Amino acid sequence: MEHLILSRIQFAANMSFHILFPTITIALCWLLLFFRLRYVATRGTPAANDWEQAYYFWTKIFALTFALGVVSGITMSFQFGTNWPGFMEKTGNISGPLLGYEVLTAFFLEATFLGIMLFGRGRVSERTHLIATFLVAFGTTMSAFWILSLNSWMQTPAGFEIINGEFHATSWWDVVFNPSFPYRLGHKLLASALTASFLMAGVSAWQILRKTDTAGTHKALRTAVIAAAVAIPLQIFMGDLHGLNTLHHQPAKIAAIEGIWHTEKGAPLTLFGFPSEKEGRTLYAIQIPKAASLVLAHDMDAELKGLNEFPGAHPPVAPVFWGFRIMVGMGMLMLVVAWFTVWKLLRNRAAIALPRWLLYTLAGMSFSGWVATLAGWYVTEIGRQPWIVYGMLKTADVVAPHPPPMVMGTLVAYLLLYALLLVSYIGVIKYMAEHPEKPAPEAPLPVATTATTGAPT
C-alpha cells in the first residue's frame, strides 16, 4: 500500500480513537451539572441523596473519559507534524490560531476547574462547586466549537486568500463561521447528547440487571432516556439542514452518499444496494422513485448531480454510501428504543419495573453512540476526498513521503495500543458499575481561626 493511503489510515485510527471520548464528555458534563442542580434544589429531602449518588458515580466515569480524551488528543496532534507537514505549512496561518484558541479558551478552562469539580465537594462552597462544574461543561463545548470550526473550514473554506501557496485569513469571522459550521456544530453537540445519554442509560440498566443499582441509578436512567428521546428528533431535523448545506457546497459527497452515478431529475432514493465503481452503478439496488430529490432538495423533480460530473475528483463511493446508512440506521434504532423506554417509564414510574429484555437492550446499546458517531465522521471525512481543503488543496499534496513500511509499523503499534486502552476503558466502566461506591458524607467547611488564640474569627 502506498504511503498516502497508509498515512490516511493512521490518522483515521488516531482520530477514531480520540473522538470516542470527547463525544461522551461534551454532553456528560452538562448532565452532571443537571444532577448537581437537582441536588441543590432538593437538599434536605430524601431525593437529594439520590441525585448526589448519581453525580458521584458519573463524575468518576467523566474523569476517566476526560483523561483518555486528553491523552489521545495529544497523540493525534503529533500527526500534523509527522505525517502531514504540508498541511501546516500551507494552512498554518489559519489552522494554527484556531487550534490555539481551543487551548486558550477551552482546555485551560477545563484543566483549571476540573480539580474543583472532582475534589471540591465538602472543601469549597456549593456555589463554587456548581460554578466549577458549569465552567468545565462550558469548556468542553468551547473545545468542540473551535475544533469543528477548523474542520468545517476545511470542508467549506471561506474568508481567506492564497499568497505564494499559503492560506491567509482575510476575515476571521468568515473563517470561524464558515458556511457549514453552524450545522456541523449542532449535529456534533446533539450526537454527543445521544452518545452520553445511551451510555448512561446502558450502564444504569446493567446495574439494575446485576442488582448493584442505587436510587441514584434510577434517577440517571430516567434522565438519560428522556434526554435521548428529546435529542433524537432534533438530530434528525439538524441532519436534514446539514444535508441541504452539503448538497449546495459538496455535491460530490452527496452523490456518493446516495449512490447517484449520473445527473438526473427526480433521482430515486437508494435504501440498500452494493455500489460498484467499476461498473458505475449500484448493484441490487432497492430504491424509492424520486425520493432522493424530495429528501435532499425538497422537490420531487429537482436535479441532482451525479458522480459523472466529478471525474477523478469524487470520494470513494462504498465507504461513504455504507457509512451514511449505518449512521442513519443506528439513529432510527435509538429513536425507537428511547421513545419506547420513556413510554414504559411513564407507565411504570420506576426503572426497575422495566422488562428485562428492554434493560438488556439498553445495556447492549451503551456504546451505540460511538457507532453512529464514527460512521458519520467517516462520511464527512472520506466524503471530502481527494481534498484536504475542499476544492483548494489536495490530500496527496501535503502528505510526508515516509517509506510505507515505516508508516505501517507505527500504524500497527497505534492499533494495538488503542485496542488495549479501549478494552481497559470498557472493563473499568463495567467494574465501577458492578462495584459502586457510595459518596462519603459531606464534611463541613473549616472555620477560619486566628493564629494566636485559635478562636473563630
Solvent accessible surface area in square Angstrom, and as a share of the most:
residue,aa,sasa,rsa
1,M,142,0.63
2,E,98,0.44
3,H,53,0.24
4,L,30,0.15
5,I,60,0.30
6,L,3,0.02
7,S,0,0.00
8,R,63,0.23
9,I,68,0.35
10,Q,5,0.02
11,F,49,0.20
12,A,31,0.24
13,A,16,0.13
14,N,0,0.00
15,M,28,0.12
16,S,15,0.09
17,F,11,0.04
18,H,29,0.13
19,I,16,0.08
20,L,8,0.04
21,F,0,0.00
22,P,32,0.20
23,T,0,0.00
24,I,1,0.00
25,T,8,0.04
26,I,11,0.06
27,A,11,0.08
28,L,1,0.00
29,C,0,0.00
30,W,90,0.32
31,L,22,0.11
32,L,0,0.00
33,L,18,0.09
34,F,84,0.35
35,F,0,0.00
36,R,1,0.00
37,L,87,0.43
38,R,86,0.31
39,Y,20,0.08
40,V,56,0.32
41,A,74,0.58
42,T,21,0.12
43,R,126,0.46
44,G,81,0.78
45,T,69,0.40
46,P,122,0.77
47,A,30,0.23
48,A,6,0.04
49,N,81,0.42
50,D,26,0.14
51,W,18,0.06
52,E,8,0.03
53,Q,26,0.12
54,A,2,0.02
55,Y,7,0.02
56,Y,57,0.22
57,F,15,0.06
58,W,3,0.01
59,T,11,0.07
60,K,55,0.23
61,I,0,0.00
62,F,0,0.00
63,A,29,0.22
64,L,48,0.24
65,T,0,0.00
66,F,24,0.10
67,A,52,0.40
68,L,23,0.12
69,G,8,0.08
70,V,40,0.23
71,V,88,0.51
72,S,3,0.02
73,G,17,0.16
74,I,92,0.47
75,T,30,0.18
76,M,25,0.11
77,S,52,0.33
78,F,123,0.51
79,Q,2,0.01
80,F,35,0.14
81,G,56,0.54
82,T,70,0.41
83,N,8,0.04
84,W,13,0.05
85,P,45,0.29
86,G,9,0.09
87,F,2,0.01
88,M,59,0.26
89,E,119,0.53
90,K,61,0.26
91,T,0,0.00
92,G,20,0.19
93,N,62,0.32
94,I,0,0.00
95,S,0,0.00
96,G,27,0.26
97,P,41,0.26
98,L,1,0.00
99,L,44,0.22
100,G,28,0.27
101,Y,79,0.30
102,E,27,0.12
103,V,60,0.34
104,L,111,0.55
105,T,55,0.32
106,A,0,0.00
107,F,71,0.30
108,F,104,0.44
109,L,39,0.20
110,E,10,0.05
111,A,57,0.44
112,T,85,0.49
113,F,52,0.21
114,L,25,0.12
115,G,36,0.34
116,I,55,0.28
117,M,2,0.01
118,L,43,0.22
119,F,132,0.55
120,G,4,0.04
121,R,51,0.19
122,G,8,0.08
123,R,173,0.63
124,V,47,0.27
125,S,47,0.30
126,E,33,0.15
127,R,187,0.68
128,T,55,0.32
129,H,3,0.01
130,L,31,0.16
131,I,87,0.44
132,A,1,0.01
133,T,0,0.00
134,F,86,0.36
135,L,36,0.18
136,V,0,0.00
137,A,0,0.00
138,F,82,0.34
139,G,0,0.00
140,T,4,0.02
141,T,30,0.18
142,M,40,0.18
143,S,23,0.15
144,A,8,0.06
145,F,36,0.15
146,W,35,0.12
147,I,56,0.29
148,L,24,0.12
149,S,0,0.00
150,L,10,0.05
151,N,28,0.14
152,S,0,0.00
153,W,0,0.00
154,M,20,0.09
155,Q,1,0.00
156,T,8,0.05
157,P,28,0.18
158,A,24,0.19
159,G,16,0.16
160,F,41,0.17
161,E,80,0.36
162,I,82,0.42
163,I,81,0.41
164,N,149,0.76
165,G,37,0.35
166,E,70,0.31
167,F,3,0.01
168,H,57,0.25
169,A,31,0.24
170,T,84,0.49
171,S,37,0.24
172,W,96,0.34
173,W,176,0.62
174,D,61,0.32
175,V,0,0.00
176,V,12,0.07
177,F,83,0.35
178,N,1,0.01
179,P,53,0.33
180,S,1,0.01
181,F,4,0.02
182,P,72,0.45
183,Y,65,0.25
184,R,16,0.06
185,L,30,0.15
186,G,16,0.16
187,H,40,0.18
188,K,29,0.12
189,L,54,0.27
190,L,32,0.16
191,A,18,0.14
192,S,0,0.00
193,A,26,0.20
194,L,8,0.04
195,T,2,0.01
196,A,0,0.00
197,S,1,0.01
198,F,3,0.01
199,L,1,0.01
200,M,0,0.00
201,A,1,0.01
202,G,1,0.01
203,V,9,0.05
204,S,0,0.00
205,A,0,0.00
206,W,65,0.23
207,Q,4,0.02
208,I,11,0.06
209,L,15,0.08
210,R,129,0.47
211,K,166,0.70
212,T,31,0.18
213,D,39,0.20
214,T,36,0.21
215,A,48,0.38
216,G,1,0.01
217,T,8,0.05
218,H,44,0.20
219,K,57,0.24
220,A,0,0.00
221,L,0,0.00
222,R,59,0.21
223,T,20,0.12
224,A,0,0.00
225,V,3,0.02
226,I,76,0.39
227,A,30,0.23
228,A,2,0.02
229,A,13,0.10
230,V,89,0.51
231,A,6,0.05
232,I,4,0.02
233,P,50,0.32
234,L,92,0.46
235,Q,21,0.09
236,I,77,0.39
237,F,124,0.52
238,M,41,0.18
239,G,26,0.25
240,D,48,0.25
241,L,53,0.26
242,H,25,0.11
243,G,18,0.18
244,L,56,0.28
245,N,19,0.10
246,T,13,0.07
247,L,39,0.19
248,H,141,0.63
249,H,59,0.26
250,Q,3,0.01
251,P,25,0.16
252,A,3,0.02
253,K,8,0.03
254,I,8,0.04
255,A,0,0.00
256,A,0,0.00
257,I,10,0.05
258,E,6,0.03
259,G,7,0.07
260,I,9,0.04
261,W,31,0.11
262,H,117,0.52
263,T,41,0.24
264,E,72,0.32
265,K,144,0.61
266,G,10,0.10
267,A,0,0.00
268,P,30,0.19
269,L,33,0.16
270,T,4,0.02
271,L,89,0.44
272,F,84,0.35
273,G,0,0.00
274,F,98,0.41
275,P,20,0.12
276,S,21,0.14
277,E,88,0.39
278,K,200,0.85
279,E,96,0.43
280,G,25,0.24
281,R,129,0.47
282,T,15,0.09
283,L,41,0.20
284,Y,176,0.67
285,A,39,0.30
286,I,101,0.51
287,Q,87,0.39
288,I,79,0.40
289,P,106,0.67
290,K,84,0.36
291,A,12,0.09
292,A,0,0.00
293,S,0,0.00
294,L,85,0.42
295,V,74,0.42
296,L,15,0.07
297,A,35,0.27
298,H,106,0.48
299,D,69,0.36
300,M,99,0.44
301,D,85,0.44
302,A,17,0.13
303,E,102,0.46
304,L,3,0.02
305,K,102,0.43
306,G,0,0.00
307,L,7,0.03
308,N,79,0.41
309,E,84,0.38
310,F,38,0.16
311,P,113,0.71
312,G,75,0.72
313,A,31,0.24
314,H,47,0.21
315,P,2,0.01
316,P,53,0.33
317,V,0,0.00
318,A,42,0.32
319,P,55,0.34
320,V,0,0.00
321,F,0,0.00
322,W,79,0.28
323,G,7,0.07
324,F,57,0.24
325,R,39,0.14
326,I,85,0.43
327,M,40,0.18
328,V,60,0.35
329,G,40,0.39
330,M,39,0.17
331,G,12,0.11
332,M,82,0.36
333,L,82,0.41
334,M,3,0.01
335,L,33,0.17
336,V,97,0.56
337,V,10,0.06
338,A,2,0.01
339,W,131,0.46
340,F,67,0.28
341,T,0,0.00
342,V,28,0.16
343,W,125,0.44
344,K,36,0.15
345,L,3,0.01
346,L,105,0.52
347,R,152,0.55
348,N,57,0.29
349,R,164,0.60
350,A,38,0.29
351,A,4,0.03
352,I,110,0.56
353,A,53,0.41
354,L,6,0.03
355,P,37,0.23
356,R,132,0.48
357,W,151,0.53
358,L,2,0.01
359,L,4,0.02
360,Y,109,0.41
361,T,45,0.26
362,L,1,0.00
363,A,20,0.16
364,G,68,0.66
365,M,15,0.06
366,S,11,0.07
367,F,48,0.20
368,S,7,0.04
369,G,1,0.01
370,W,18,0.06
371,V,65,0.38
372,A,17,0.13
373,T,15,0.09
374,L,38,0.19
375,A,7,0.06
376,G,12,0.12
377,W,33,0.11
378,Y,73,0.28
379,V,9,0.05
380,T,26,0.15
381,E,21,0.10
382,I,39,0.20
383,G,0,0.00
384,R,14,0.05
385,Q,17,0.07
386,P,36,0.23
387,W,48,0.17
388,I,15,0.08
389,V,0,0.00
390,Y,41,0.16
391,G,39,0.38
392,M,98,0.44
393,L,16,0.08
394,K,76,0.32
395,T,7,0.04
396,A,58,0.45
397,D,92,0.48
398,V,2,0.01
399,V,20,0.11
400,A,6,0.04
401,P,116,0.73
402,H,57,0.25
403,P,72,0.45
404,P,51,0.32
405,P,103,0.65
406,M,109,0.49
407,V,4,0.02
408,M,75,0.33
409,G,42,0.41
410,T,62,0.36
411,L,9,0.04
412,V,69,0.40
413,A,60,0.46
414,Y,46,0.18
415,L,86,0.43
416,L,125,0.62
417,L,88,0.44
418,Y,16,0.06
419,A,54,0.42
420,L,115,0.57
421,L,51,0.25
422,L,49,0.25
423,V,108,0.62
424,S,51,0.33
425,Y,3,0.01
426,I,67,0.34
427,G,38,0.36
428,V,64,0.37
429,I,5,0.03
430,K,99,0.42
431,Y,133,0.51
432,M,27,0.12
433,A,1,0.01
434,E,28,0.13
435,H,96,0.43
436,P,43,0.27
437,E,106,0.48
438,K,152,0.64
439,P,22,0.14
440,A,62,0.48
441,P,128,0.80
442,E,61,0.27
443,A,61,0.47
444,P,121,0.76
445,L,87,0.43
446,P,118,0.74
447,V,107,0.62
448,A,70,0.54
449,T,80,0.47
450,T,51,0.30
451,A,113,0.87
452,T,128,0.74
453,T,106,0.62
454,G,46,0.44
455,A,48,0.37
456,P,104,0.65
457,T,111,0.65
